[in-house]
Amino acid sequence: MESSSVPTDAELHALAQAVAEETLRQRLMLVTAESCTGGWIAKTLTDLPGSSAWFDAGVVTYSYEAKQGLLGVDPRTLEHTGAVSEETALEMVSGALARFGAGVAVAVTGIAGPGGGTPGKPVGTVWIAWKRRGGYAHAQLFHFAGDREAVRRRTVAAALAGLRKTLTE
């Protein structure tokens, strides 16, 4: 998949299949914590038959209150760094693992557009975090080009590719 192209449904399916196979092979359960993708990562994963054997839960949290209540994001983090920040993504992924029985998690928070961007955080700014139970969370900043759908598709692809990497490192 070229970085300049917008991932197709088939490419997202292939990434999800690779994550599913590795998660199943390691006998892990997976959880997603999503903001800007609105559950698209969970949908892509659960489109696969048999996903109940390795997919635990998906949480969609757009508001500050949801991020705090469902994922345990500290209100001070949101106040000081905003929802679209490395700190928030790391707290989201850690909170997802703390609240569910999964062994691996991914969290995404970003600005898909068309509005909501600022000079410091333009549309297409996305933080993705990954964590294995017992390990350290790590996050990566992305700046995706395109319209709302393109930003969201690219986010789903990057989240899945990062999950695969997290599972095989």
Salt bridges, closest charged atoms under 4 A:
ASP9 OD1 - ARG153 NH2 2.79
GLU22 OE2 - ARG25 NH2 2.56
ASP47 OD2 - LYS43 NZ 2.64
ASP74 OD2 - ARG76 NH2 2.68
GLU149 OE2 - ARG153 NE 2.85
GLU169 OE2 - LYS165 NZ 3.82
